Amino acid sequence: MRLEGKRLKRTRLIQKGRYVVAVDVELVVPPEDPSEACYESETIEFLRKVERRAARGDLDWLRKVGKVFQLVGS
């Protein structure tokens, strides 16, 4: 279901395991409450999928949807 309102593009960072993935997502500012932008359900599911794939270390898929950074020890 598509929400009505102004759409904004933002980059989200998802950290899981040894990886941080930067993905571009869309936020919606609903006209009835413009004080806070929100995510559509499809975007939330996509972010959860990125988190699950990062936990499994699925680098090929992660590189297709965003920028992947690997955490290193100090």
C-alpha positions in Angstrom: 0.0 0.0 0.0 1.4 3.4 -1.0 1.2 6.2 1.5 0.3 9.6 0.3 2.7 12.5 1.0 6.0 14.0 0.1 8.8 11.4 -0.6 12.3 11.9 0.6 15.4 9.8 -0.2 17.7 8.9 2.6 20.7 6.6 3.2 20.3 4.1 6.0 23.1 2.2 7.6 22.4 -1.4 8.7 25.0 -3.1 10.9 24.8 -6.8 11.4 27.7 -9.1 12.3 30.9 -7.9 10.7 29.2 -5.8 8.0 27.7 -2.4 7.7 25.5 -1.8 4.6 24.5 1.6 3.3 21.3 1.5 1.4 19.1 4.2 -0.1 15.5 4.1 1.0 12.4 6.3 0.6 10.6 8.0 3.5 7.1 9.5 3.3 6.0 12.7 5.0 2.2 12.2 5.4 0.1 15.3 4.9 -2.0 14.6 8.0 1.1 14.5 10.3 4.1 16.3 8.6 6.0 16.4 11.9 7.7 13.0 11.2 8.5 11.0 8.2 7.7 7.3 8.1 8.5 4.2 6.1 6.1 2.1 4.0 5.8 -1.5 4.9 7.8 -2.6 1.8 10.7 -0.4 2.9 10.7 -2.0 6.4 10.7 -5.5 4.9 13.6 -4.5 2.6 15.6 -3.2 5.6 14.9 -6.5 7.5 16.0 -8.5 4.4 19.3 -6.5 4.2 19.9 -7.2 7.9 19.3 -11.0 7.5 21.6 -11.1 4.4 24.3 -9.2 6.3 24.0 -11.6 9.2 24.6 -14.5 6.7 27.4 -12.7 5.0 25.7 -12.7 1.6 28.2 -10.2 0.0 27.1 -10.7 -3.6 23.5 -9.7 -2.8 24.5 -6.9 -0.5 26.8 -5.3 -3.1 23.8 -5.2 -5.5 21.6 -3.2 -3.1 24.1 -0.9 -1.4 27.6 -0.2 -0.3 29.2 -2.8 2.0 31.7 -2.0 4.7 33.4 -4.6 6.8 34.2 -4.0 10.4 37.8 -4.6 11.4 39.4 -5.0 14.8 41.5 -2.3 16.3 
